[in-house]
Amino acid sequence: MLSKVIVTLVIISFIVILVADEDNTLDFSDSKLYFSIDSTINSKYYTKGYTEYTKTLKSYHFKKNEELGYKIPPSYIKISLPDSLVGDNLKIKKGFYATKIDTILSAPFLINNFELDVNPGNDRTIINFTIPDSLSHNKQNLFIVGKNKKTLKEIISFSPEICKKTEINVKITKLINHYFYENREELERQLTYLYPIADSLTDDQLINEISSKFSLMNFKINGRYYLVIGTSKEYEHHKFFAIVFPYEQSVLMKTHTKFYQSFNINNEYYFFCHGYLPFTGGNTFWIYQLKEDRLETIFIDGSFSM
């Protein structure tokens, strides 16, 4: 059953005022913005020779931990990455600034050190930039990095307000139900193929069955579109993320996706999400930009998969 689970990663480049590149960056005015999950340097931000460079990093990390008396595995510690190993291998440099995307944005802080670590889930050597001790963080946190502090200050944290209008909530529920009715394979995938719906149901029975499977939380982005977080009633950790246009009767759906945070740059809306493949250890972090009637991919990081 799980073999039916398919993930298609599509990176779409676009040119407006903001330009998203296939290298996981965003051009804004005269600056380039980089994205980081919990301060980890994305592999697209390594300049060249990724495979050989990471082998060198892993060897250095191993030897340094041995010198410090740590056994690998299972015990190891983060170590500071010397400038000689940083060299020109990273697009993100010391002297750049970073800000944490949250309900309240952190003040931009200076990146003045890089650390080497090992992801215990997949034994991958990773580089992190150092985060101030005063700033809490975890794997659900997004950082935006740029050369200019002024540019980062133009990023605005955006928290959609919960929708309390009964009329809108009813419209959204009907549209979500209709979407899964019309896209039966996505419905089965969201239900992880473990909670099948009988083929013998009438159309009305099927709609009612779909409605009984999910609880919805609806948030207003503006008068035109709404953010929807759907949660499986059978297993609360299985969620989907959708943007719904209630008056245009349109749904942009991302199954098996958890919404974490939204932000605004130059009046454009962005959504930081976590896509996952149930029961597989597959994890992919996404940043989407809302463009008229579609969600465009700005950033992808699937390196945290186990």
FENBELBEL-V350897 format. One record per residue. N is the residue number from 1. RES is the residue in one letter. PHI is phi in whole degrees, -180 to 180 (999 if undefined). PSI is psi in radians with two decimals (* if undefined). Layout:
# FENBELBEL-V350897
n->N res->RES phi->PHI psi->PSI
n->N res->RES phi->PHI psi->PSI
This chain:
# FENBELBEL-V350897
n->1 res->M phi->999 psi->-0.72
n->2 res->L phi->-69 psi->-0.29
n->3 res->S phi->-67 psi->-0.28
n->4 res->K phi->-75 psi->-0.25
n->5 res->V phi->-73 psi->2.08
n->6 res->I phi->-128 psi->2.35
n->7 res->V phi->-117 psi->2.21
n->8 res->T phi->-111 psi->2.08
n->9 res->L phi->-99 psi->2.09
n->10 res->V phi->-123 psi->2.14
n->11 res->I phi->-106 psi->2.10
n->12 res->I phi->-113 psi->2.12
n->13 res->S phi->-87 psi->2.60
n->14 res->F phi->-149 psi->2.74
n->15 res->I phi->-130 psi->2.01
n->16 res->V phi->-138 psi->-2.20
n->17 res->I phi->-79 psi->-0.68
n->18 res->L phi->-101 psi->2.45
n->19 res->V phi->-122 psi->2.10
n->20 res->A phi->-95 psi->2.24
n->21 res->D phi->-102 psi->2.85
n->22 res->E phi->-75 psi->-0.04
n->23 res->D phi->-96 psi->0.37
n->24 res->N phi->68 psi->0.49
n->25 res->T phi->-121 psi->2.98
n->26 res->L phi->-134 psi->2.14
n->27 res->D phi->-85 psi->2.16
n->28 res->F phi->-132 psi->2.03
n->29 res->S phi->56 psi->-2.12
n->30 res->D phi->-104 psi->0.31
n->31 res->S phi->-123 psi->2.74
n->32 res->K phi->-110 psi->2.30
n->33 res->L phi->-103 psi->2.40
n->34 res->Y phi->-115 psi->2.72
n->35 res->F phi->-122 psi->2.57
n->36 res->S phi->-145 psi->2.31
n->37 res->I phi->-88 psi->1.99
n->38 res->D phi->52 psi->0.69
n->39 res->S phi->77 psi->0.07
n->40 res->T phi->-75 psi->2.36
n->41 res->I phi->-79 psi->2.03
n->42 res->N phi->-63 psi->2.54
n->43 res->S phi->-61 psi->-0.44
n->44 res->K phi->-68 psi->-0.24
n->45 res->Y phi->-96 psi->0.13
n->46 res->Y phi->-86 psi->2.38
n->47 res->T phi->-76 psi->-0.67
n->48 res->K phi->-167 psi->2.87
n->49 res->G phi->55 psi->0.79
n->50 res->Y phi->-56 psi->-0.82
n->51 res->T phi->-63 psi->-0.88
n->52 res->E phi->-66 psi->-0.68
n->53 res->Y phi->-64 psi->-0.77
n->54 res->T phi->-68 psi->-0.54
n->55 res->K phi->-63 psi->-0.73
n->56 res->T phi->-63 psi->-0.75
n->57 res->L phi->-63 psi->-0.76
n->58 res->K phi->-65 psi->-0.72
n->59 res->S phi->-63 psi->-0.75
n->60 res->Y phi->-65 psi->-0.74
n->61 res->H phi->-62 psi->-0.77
n->62 res->F phi->-62 psi->-0.87
n->63 res->K phi->-65 psi->-0.68
n->64 res->K phi->-66 psi->-0.69
n->65 res->N phi->-68 psi->-0.62
n->66 res->E phi->-62 psi->-0.75
n->67 res->E phi->-61 psi->-0.56
n->68 res->L phi->-86 psi->-0.02
n->69 res->G phi->89 psi->0.26
n->70 res->Y phi->-98 psi->2.47
n->71 res->K phi->-94 psi->2.44
n->72 res->I phi->-126 psi->2.12
n->73 res->P phi->-79 psi->3.05
n->74 res->P phi->-103 psi->-0.13
n->75 res->S phi->-98 psi->2.31
n->76 res->Y phi->-158 psi->2.86
n->77 res->I phi->-133 psi->2.81
n->78 res->K phi->-69 psi->2.57
n->79 res->I phi->-133 psi->2.65
n->80 res->S phi->-69 psi->2.40
n->81 res->L phi->-91 psi->2.04
n->82 res->P phi->-67 psi->2.66
n->83 res->D phi->-57 psi->-0.55
n->84 res->S phi->-64 psi->-0.50
n->85 res->L phi->-91 psi->-0.35
n->86 res->V phi->-74 psi->-0.94
n->87 res->G phi->49 psi->-2.33
n->88 res->D phi->-106 psi->0.43
n->89 res->N phi->-83 psi->-0.21
n->90 res->L phi->-122 psi->2.44
n->91 res->K phi->-77 psi->-0.52
n->92 res->I phi->-84 psi->2.22
n->93 res->K phi->-116 psi->2.79
n->94 res->K phi->-60 psi->2.43
n->95 res->G phi->99 psi->-0.23
n->96 res->F phi->-74 psi->2.94
n->97 res->Y phi->-119 psi->2.69
n->98 res->A phi->-136 psi->2.63
n->99 res->T phi->-136 psi->2.46
n->100 res->K phi->-86 psi->2.26
n->101 res->I phi->-86 psi->2.03
n->102 res->D phi->-153 psi->-3.08
n->103 res->T phi->-55 psi->-0.69
n->104 res->I phi->-119 psi->2.08
n->105 res->L phi->-65 psi->2.46
n->106 res->S phi->-75 psi->2.69
n->107 res->A phi->-66 psi->2.46
n->108 res->P phi->-56 psi->2.32
n->109 res->F phi->-119 psi->2.69
n->110 res->L phi->-79 psi->2.33
n->111 res->I phi->-86 psi->1.96
n->112 res->N phi->-124 psi->0.11
n->113 res->N phi->-163 psi->2.60
n->114 res->F phi->-119 psi->2.57
n->115 res->E phi->-125 psi->2.59
n->116 res->L phi->-99 psi->2.40
n->117 res->D phi->-144 psi->2.98
n->118 res->V phi->-126 psi->2.25
n->119 res->N phi->-76 psi->1.97
n->120 res->P phi->-66 psi->-0.36
n->121 res->G phi->-73 psi->-0.63
n->122 res->N phi->-131 psi->0.21
n->123 res->D phi->58 psi->0.56
n->124 res->R phi->-95 psi->2.27
n->125 res->T phi->-77 psi->2.28
n->126 res->I phi->-130 psi->2.70
n->127 res->I phi->-110 psi->2.28
n->128 res->N phi->-118 psi->2.64
n->129 res->F phi->-93 psi->2.62
n->130 res->T phi->-74 psi->2.31
n->131 res->I phi->-103 psi->2.43
n->132 res->P phi->-55 psi->2.48
n->133 res->D phi->-59 psi->-0.46
n->134 res->S phi->-77 psi->-0.15
n->135 res->L phi->-108 psi->1.97
n->136 res->S phi->-72 psi->2.67
n->137 res->H phi->-163 psi->2.75
n->138 res->N phi->-157 psi->-3.06
n->139 res->K phi->-70 psi->-0.06
n->140 res->Q phi->-98 psi->0.14
n->141 res->N phi->-103 psi->2.42
n->142 res->L phi->-109 psi->2.37
n->143 res->F phi->-117 psi->2.46
n->144 res->I phi->-111 psi->2.32
n->145 res->V phi->-119 psi->2.45
n->146 res->G phi->-154 psi->2.85
n->147 res->K phi->-73 psi->-0.57
n->148 res->N phi->-109 psi->2.21
n->149 res->K phi->-61 psi->-0.67
n->150 res->K phi->-59 psi->-0.70
n->151 res->T phi->-63 psi->-0.76
n->152 res->L phi->-64 psi->-0.51
n->153 res->K phi->-71 psi->-0.21
n->154 res->E phi->-86 psi->-0.12
n->155 res->I phi->-79 psi->2.35
n->156 res->I phi->-119 psi->2.23
n->157 res->S phi->-70 psi->2.37
n->158 res->F phi->-130 psi->2.06
n->159 res->S phi->-113 psi->1.84
n->160 res->P phi->-58 psi->2.50
n->161 res->E phi->-87 psi->2.50
n->162 res->I phi->-64 psi->2.43
n->163 res->C phi->-83 psi->2.14
n->164 res->K phi->-109 psi->-0.01
n->165 res->K phi->-81 psi->2.05
n->166 res->T phi->-59 psi->-0.71
n->167 res->E phi->-60 psi->-0.77
n->168 res->I phi->-68 psi->-0.75
n->169 res->N phi->-62 psi->-0.66
n->170 res->V phi->-65 psi->-0.76
n->171 res->K phi->-61 psi->-0.77
n->172 res->I phi->-63 psi->-0.78
n->173 res->T phi->-59 psi->-0.76
n->174 res->K phi->-64 psi->-0.69
n->175 res->L phi->-69 psi->-0.70
n->176 res->I phi->-64 psi->-0.78
n->177 res->N phi->-60 psi->-0.77
n->178 res->H phi->-66 psi->-0.66
n->179 res->Y phi->-60 psi->-0.85
n->180 res->F phi->-69 psi->-0.51
n->181 res->Y phi->-64 psi->-0.73
n->182 res->E phi->-80 psi->-0.36
n->183 res->N phi->-123 psi->1.25
n->184 res->R phi->-62 psi->-0.65
n->185 res->E phi->-65 psi->-0.67
n->186 res->E phi->-67 psi->-0.62
n->187 res->L phi->-62 psi->-0.86
n->188 res->E phi->-61 psi->-0.68
n->189 res->R phi->-66 psi->-0.75
n->190 res->Q phi->-63 psi->-0.55
n->191 res->L phi->-85 psi->0.11
n->192 res->T phi->60 psi->0.36
n->193 res->Y phi->62 psi->0.18
n->194 res->L phi->-99 psi->-0.25
n->195 res->Y phi->-126 psi->1.17
n->196 res->P phi->-64 psi->2.62
n->197 res->I phi->-106 psi->2.28
n->198 res->A phi->-61 psi->2.43
n->199 res->D phi->-74 psi->-0.24
n->200 res->S phi->-82 psi->-0.06
n->201 res->L phi->-69 psi->2.53
n->202 res->T phi->-73 psi->2.97
n->203 res->D phi->-59 psi->-0.79
n->204 res->D phi->-65 psi->-0.71
n->205 res->Q phi->-65 psi->-0.67
n->206 res->L phi->-65 psi->-0.76
n->207 res->I phi->-61 psi->-0.77
n->208 res->N phi->-64 psi->-0.66
n->209 res->E phi->-67 psi->-0.74
n->210 res->I phi->-60 psi->-0.80
n->211 res->S phi->-61 psi->-0.56
n->212 res->S phi->-77 psi->-0.22
n->213 res->K phi->-85 psi->-0.41
n->214 res->F phi->-131 psi->2.58
n->215 res->S phi->-108 psi->2.51
n->216 res->L phi->-120 psi->2.45
n->217 res->M phi->-119 psi->2.15
n->218 res->N phi->-112 psi->2.36
n->219 res->F phi->-129 psi->2.41
n->220 res->K phi->-83 psi->2.17
n->221 res->I phi->-90 psi->-0.92
n->222 res->N phi->-154 psi->-2.93
n->223 res->G phi->-70 psi->-0.20
n->224 res->R phi->-97 psi->-0.72
n->225 res->Y phi->-135 psi->2.73
n->226 res->Y phi->-132 psi->2.58
n->227 res->L phi->-95 psi->2.32
n->228 res->V phi->-123 psi->2.24
n->229 res->I phi->-109 psi->2.01
n->230 res->G phi->-103 psi->2.43
n->231 res->T phi->-128 psi->2.30
n->232 res->S phi->-66 psi->2.33
n->233 res->K phi->-77 psi->-0.36
n->234 res->E phi->-80 psi->-0.62
n->235 res->Y phi->-146 psi->1.82
n->236 res->E phi->-65 psi->-0.30
n->237 res->H phi->-81 psi->-0.20
n->238 res->H phi->-90 psi->1.93
n->239 res->K phi->-126 psi->2.80
n->240 res->F phi->-132 psi->2.81
n->241 res->F phi->-124 psi->2.35
n->242 res->A phi->-146 psi->2.61
n->243 res->I phi->-109 psi->2.20
n->244 res->V phi->-119 psi->2.35
n->245 res->F phi->-106 psi->1.58
n->246 res->P phi->-62 psi->-0.62
n->247 res->Y phi->-84 psi->-0.38
n->248 res->E phi->-98 psi->-0.04
n->249 res->Q phi->54 psi->0.93
n->250 res->S phi->-131 psi->2.56
n->251 res->V phi->-133 psi->2.25
n->252 res->L phi->-107 psi->1.93
n->253 res->M phi->-110 psi->2.40
n->254 res->K phi->-128 psi->1.73
n->255 res->T phi->-72 psi->2.74
n->256 res->H phi->45 psi->0.95
n->257 res->T phi->-138 psi->2.27
n->258 res->K phi->-103 psi->2.24
n->259 res->F phi->-84 psi->2.29
n->260 res->Y phi->-110 psi->-0.88
n->261 res->Q phi->-157 psi->2.64
n->262 res->S phi->-125 psi->2.67
n->263 res->F phi->-151 psi->2.95
n->264 res->N phi->-130 psi->2.29
n->265 res->I phi->-130 psi->2.09
n->266 res->N phi->55 psi->0.73
n->267 res->N phi->67 psi->0.34
n->268 res->E phi->-109 psi->2.43
n->269 res->Y phi->-95 psi->2.36
n->270 res->Y phi->-128 psi->2.57
n->271 res->F phi->-131 psi->2.17
n->272 res->F phi->-96 psi->2.11
n->273 res->C phi->-135 psi->2.86
n->274 res->H phi->-124 psi->1.94
n->275 res->G phi->-93 psi->2.57
n->276 res->Y phi->-147 psi->2.71
n->277 res->L phi->-109 psi->1.91
n->278 res->P phi->-55 psi->2.41
n->279 res->F phi->69 psi->0.18
n->280 res->T phi->-119 psi->-0.35
n->281 res->G phi->85 psi->0.05
n->282 res->G phi->-75 psi->2.19
n->283 res->N phi->-137 psi->2.25
n->284 res->T phi->-135 psi->2.24
n->285 res->F phi->-96 psi->2.42
n->286 res->W phi->-130 psi->2.60
n->287 res->I phi->-122 psi->2.17
n->288 res->Y phi->-111 psi->2.55
n->289 res->Q phi->-110 psi->2.35
n->290 res->L phi->-83 psi->2.01
n->291 res->K phi->-122 psi->1.73
n->292 res->E phi->54 psi->-1.63
n->293 res->D phi->-119 psi->0.47
n->294 res->R phi->-154 psi->2.83
n->295 res->L phi->-107 psi->2.10
n->296 res->E phi->-103 psi->2.42
n->297 res->T phi->-79 psi->2.21
n->298 res->I phi->-105 psi->-0.64
n->299 res->F phi->-148 psi->2.44
n->300 res->I phi->-135 psi->2.37
n->301 res->D phi->-142 psi->1.87
n->302 res->G phi->-106 psi->0.25
n->303 res->S phi->-75 psi->-0.16
n->304 res->F phi->-90 psi->0.04
n->305 res->S phi->-63 psi->2.52
n->306 res->M phi->-91 psi->*
